[in-house]
Amino acid sequence: MHLARFPRLKFAHLPTPLEPLPALGRLLGGPRLWIKRDDCTGLATGGNKTRKLEFLLGEALAQGCDTLITQGAVQTNHGRQTAAIAARLGLRCILLLEHRVATDDPDYLGNGNVLLDRLFGAELRELPAGGDMNAALEPVAEEVRRAGGKPYVIPGGGSNAVGALGYVACALELVHQANEAGLRIDHIVHATGSAGTQAGLVAGLQAMHAGIPVLGIGVRAPKERQEAQVHDLACRVAEKLGVTGAIARSAVVANCDYVGEGYGIPTPAMVEAVRLFARHEGILLDPVYTGKAAAGLIDLVRKGFFARDSDVVFLHTGGAAALAAYRRTFDPPS
């Protein structure tokens, strides 16, 4: 894979650390646990979208664009990182925020990522839940064009074949780190939502013939829909890379048993996972993505899903800024 063929800006803090989780591993009594710290990518408190934005912004600037337009839920981590890189590069940024979580909690509506979006100078436009958010981007892009601007439209989560290249690069980086450390990775576990992270990892690992299975813990969609979405994008990424041979459908695995009542709605298992990582490893997860993914990891370890003498890497995709939006979940009023 020759990723230098694709336009890319270098602003992420890479490589991100690959660290053991000894205290959590001892507590759970399962396999050896590791964490890939993509919460440390350096842009606006970090997160996985920073890797995607390196390639997306490379393409945007190559096209001469002056306005970034994207969408997500009110507490979108992707929106926060997009707003931050727009501010750094002097670009206009318009975020469409979907009221995907039914709440009138002022912390959720105005704190966390929303506060940071405003600090970065993004223009926020709120939409009701249930619409086609990616389709809603084009009328905004046309509005920018009519005003003389040149928009660059980014789908939710930065999850298209360009953005997913960021996780092809991550796959290369992670395998190199493991080789240098003499670490044989038996499983990678991470949160899967808009599909770009998992699709990039699957395509990158297959292109290297790494033989490392990836397990996405779903945070929104049912299993069949999530896996189909990831597989479709992984195939498009592989085609973009010029990888010979199709991505096997069996290479895409999602466990969607930990979503709970829905996207962004707290679960007791998520709360436990966030507290365990904080109190035993000093690591902050988020309530929407990494908290639920870690809840899945912890439950699967307890159930013996992973061989005891194996090495499991949890990919931390960031999002801790959203903790402030869920203050009452972790510190309920007495």
C-alpha positions in Angstrom: 0.0 0.0 0.0 1.4 3.3 -1.0 -0.7 5.9 0.9 1.5 8.8 -0.2 -0.4 8.6 -3.5 -3.3 10.3 -1.7 -3.4 14.0 -0.6 -2.9 14.3 3.1 -2.2 16.9 5.7 0.0 15.9 8.7 -1.4 17.3 11.9 -2.2 14.3 14.0 0.2 13.4 16.8 1.4 10.0 15.5 2.1 7.3 16.2 -0.3 7.1 19.1 0.9 5.0 22.1 0.3 1.3 22.4 0.2 0.6 26.1 -0.6 -2.4 28.4 -3.6 -2.3 30.7 -2.2 -4.3 33.6 -4.5 -3.3 36.4 -7.7 -3.8 34.4 -6.3 -7.1 33.1 -5.6 -8.3 36.6 -9.0 -7.2 37.8 -10.9 -9.0 35.0 -8.6 -12.1 35.1 -8.8 -12.6 31.4 -6.4 -12.1 28.5 -3.6 -9.6 28.4 -5.2 -6.3 27.6 -3.6 -3.4 25.6 -4.9 0.0 24.5 -4.1 1.9 21.3 -4.4 5.5 22.4 -6.2 7.3 19.6 -7.6 9.6 22.2 -4.1 11.1 21.9 -4.2 12.3 18.3 -3.7 15.8 19.5 -6.5 17.8 17.7 -9.1 19.3 20.1 -8.7 16.6 22.8 -8.0 13.9 20.2 -10.0 11.1 18.8 -10.2 8.8 15.8 -11.7 11.5 13.4 -8.3 13.3 13.4 -6.8 10.4 11.4 -9.6 10.6 8.9 -9.5 14.4 8.6 -5.8 14.3 7.6 -6.9 12.7 4.3 -10.2 14.5 4.0 -8.5 17.9 4.4 -5.8 16.9 2.1 -8.4 16.4 -0.6 -10.4 19.5 0.4 -7.3 21.8 0.1 -6.3 20.2 -3.1 -9.7 21.2 -4.5 -9.3 24.7 -3.3 -12.2 24.5 -0.8 -12.9 27.2 1.7 -15.8 25.8 3.7 -16.2 22.5 5.5 -19.7 21.1 6.0 -20.5 18.0 8.0 -23.0 16.5 10.3 -23.6 14.4 13.4 -25.5 14.1 16.7 -25.5 17.1 19.0 -22.5 15.8 20.9 -20.6 14.7 17.8 -16.9 14.1 18.3 -16.4 14.3 14.6 -17.9 17.8 14.5 -15.6 19.0 17.2 -12.5 17.8 15.5 -13.7 19.2 12.1 -14.4 22.6 13.7 -10.9 22.5 15.2 -9.0 21.8 12.0 -11.1 24.4 10.2 -10.1 27.0 12.8 -6.5 26.1 12.4 -6.6 26.4 8.6 -8.7 29.5 8.5 -11.7 27.7 6.9 -15.4 28.3 7.5 -17.1 25.3 9.2 -20.8 24.5 9.3 -22.0 21.7 11.5 -25.5 20.2 11.2 -26.4 18.8 14.6 -29.2 16.2 14.8 -31.2 16.0 18.0 -30.7 12.2 18.0 -30.9 11.8 21.8 -34.3 12.9 23.2 -33.3 15.1 26.1 -33.6 18.7 27.4 -30.6 18.3 29.7 -28.8 21.7 29.5 -25.4 19.9 29.9 -26.1 17.8 26.8 -27.4 20.6 24.7 -24.7 23.2 25.6 -21.7 21.6 27.3 -19.1 19.1 26.2 -18.5 19.0 22.4 -21.1 21.8 21.8 -19.2 24.2 24.0 -16.0 23.3 22.1 -17.7 23.7 18.7 -18.6 27.2 19.6 -15.1 28.0 20.9 -13.7 26.9 17.6 -16.0 29.3 15.8 -18.2 26.7 13.9 -21.7 27.6 12.7 -24.1 25.3 14.4 -27.5 24.4 12.8 -29.8 22.1 14.7 -32.1 19.6 13.0 -34.7 17.2 14.4 -34.1 13.5 14.7 -35.0 11.0 12.0 -34.0 12.8 8.8 -31.4 11.8 6.3 -28.5 13.8 7.7 -26.0 13.2 4.8 -28.7 14.3 2.3 -29.2 17.5 4.4 -25.6 18.5 3.7 -26.1 19.2 -0.1 -28.6 22.1 0.3 -26.1 23.8 2.7 -23.3 23.2 0.2 -25.4 24.8 -2.5 -26.1 27.8 -0.3 -22.3 28.3 0.1 -21.8 28.0 -3.6 -24.4 30.7 -4.3 -22.6 33.0 -1.9 -19.4 32.5 -3.8 -17.8 29.9 -1.6 -16.3 26.5 -2.4 -17.7 23.9 0.0 -16.2 20.5 0.9 -18.9 18.1 2.2 -17.8 15.5 4.7 -20.2 12.7 5.6 -21.1 11.9 9.2 -18.0 10.6 11.0 -15.8 11.3 8.1 -16.7 7.8 7.0 -16.2 7.5 3.2 -13.4 5.9 1.2 -11.1 8.9 1.7 -11.6 9.3 5.4 -11.2 5.6 6.0 -7.7 5.8 4.6 -6.8 7.2 8.1 -7.5 3.8 9.5 -5.6 2.0 6.8 -2.7 4.1 8.0 -3.5 3.2 11.6 -3.5 -0.5 10.7 0.0 -0.1 9.3 1.1 1.9 12.4 -0.3 -0.7 14.8 1.2 -3.7 13.1 4.6 -1.9 13.0 4.4 -1.1 16.8 3.4 -4.7 17.6 6.3 -6.1 15.5 8.8 -3.7 17.2 7.5 -4.9 20.6 7.3 -8.6 19.8 3.6 -8.5 20.4 1.3 -10.9 18.6 -2.1 -9.3 18.5 -4.9 -11.9 18.7 -7.8 -9.4 18.5 -8.6 -5.7 18.0 -11.7 -4.4 19.7 -13.2 -0.9 19.1 -16.4 1.1 18.9 -18.1 1.0 15.5 -20.7 3.5 14.4 -20.4 5.4 11.1 -18.2 2.5 9.8 -15.0 4.3 8.7 -12.7 3.2 11.5 -13.6 -0.5 11.2 -13.7 -0.4 7.4 -10.2 1.2 7.2 -8.8 -1.3 9.7 -10.2 -4.3 7.9 -9.0 -3.2 4.5 -5.6 -2.2 5.8 -5.1 -5.4 7.7 -6.2 -7.6 4.8 -3.9 -5.7 2.4 -1.0 -6.6 4.7 -2.2 -10.2 5.2 -1.9 -9.5 8.9 -4.3 -12.1 10.1 -5.6 -10.0 13.0 -9.4 -10.2 13.5 -11.3 -7.0 14.2 -14.3 -6.9 16.5 -16.5 -3.8 16.3 -18.8 -3.1 19.2 -21.8 -1.4 17.8 -23.1 1.8 19.3 -26.2 2.4 17.1 -27.3 0.1 14.3 -28.4 -3.6 14.5 -25.7 -6.2 13.8 -26.7 -7.0 10.2 -27.0 -3.4 9.1 -23.8 -2.4 10.8 -21.8 -5.3 9.3 -23.2 -4.6 5.8 -22.3 -0.9 6.1 -18.8 -1.7 7.2 -18.3 -4.3 4.5 -19.5 -2.1 1.8 -17.1 0.7 2.8 -14.2 -1.7 3.3 -14.7 -3.0 -0.2 -14.6 0.6 -1.5 -11.5 1.4 0.5 -9.8 -1.7 -0.9 -10.7 -0.7 -4.4 -9.3 2.7 -3.8 -6.1 1.2 -2.6 -5.9 -1.2 -5.6 -5.9 -4.2 -3.3 -6.5 -7.4 -5.3 -9.2 -9.8 -4.1 -12.5 -8.9 -2.4 -12.9 -8.2 1.3 -14.5 -11.3 2.6 -17.8 -10.7 4.3 -16.7 -12.9 7.2 -13.9 -10.4 7.9 -16.4 -7.9 9.1 -17.7 -8.7 12.6 -19.8 -6.4 14.8 -21.3 -7.2 18.2 -24.3 -4.9 18.7 -25.5 -6.3 22.1 -24.3 -3.3 24.1 -26.2 -0.5 22.5 -28.9 -0.5 25.1 -32.0 1.6 24.5 -30.3 3.5 21.7 -27.5 5.7 20.4 -26.2 8.0 23.1 -28.5 6.6 25.8 -26.4 5.5 28.9 -26.4 1.9 30.1 -25.3 0.6 33.5 -22.6 -1.4 31.8 -21.2 1.7 30.1 -21.1 3.6 33.4 -19.2 0.7 35.0 -16.8 0.5 32.1 -16.0 4.3 32.2 -15.5 4.0 36.0 -13.2 0.9 35.7 -11.0 2.5 33.1 -10.8 5.8 35.1 -10.2 4.2 38.5 -7.9 1.4 37.6 -6.0 2.8 34.6 -6.4 6.6 34.8 -7.9 6.6 31.3 -11.0 8.6 30.3 -13.6 7.0 28.0 -16.7 8.6 26.6 -20.4 7.7 27.2 -21.4 7.2 23.6 -18.7 5.3 21.9 -15.7 4.0 23.9 -17.7 3.5 27.1 -20.1 1.1 25.3 -17.3 -0.5 23.4 -15.4 -1.0 26.7 -18.6 -2.4 28.3 -18.6 -5.0 25.5 -15.0 -5.8 25.9 -15.3 -6.3 29.7 -18.4 -8.5 29.3 -16.8 -10.6 26.7 -13.7 -11.1 28.8 -15.9 -12.1 31.8 -17.7 -14.6 29.6 -14.4 -16.2 28.3 -14.8 -15.1 24.7 -11.1 -14.4 24.4 -8.5 -17.1 25.1 -6.9 -16.4 28.5 -3.4 -16.6 27.0 -4.0 -14.1 24.3 -3.4 -10.4 23.6 -6.3 -8.1 23.0 -5.9 -4.5 21.8 -8.7 -2.0 22.7 -8.6 0.8 20.2 -9.5 4.0 22.1 -11.3 6.2 19.6 -11.5 9.2 22.0 -14.5 11.3 22.9 -13.9 12.1 26.5 -15.0 15.7 25.9 -18.6 14.4 25.9 -18.3 13.4 29.6 -19.2 16.9 30.6 -22.5 16.6 28.6 -23.4 13.5 30.7 -22.6 15.0 34.1 -25.8 13.8 35.7 -25.1 10.2 34.5 -21.9 10.0 36.6 -22.8 12.6 39.3 -26.5 12.4 39.7 -28.1 15.0 41.9 -28.9 13.8 45.5 
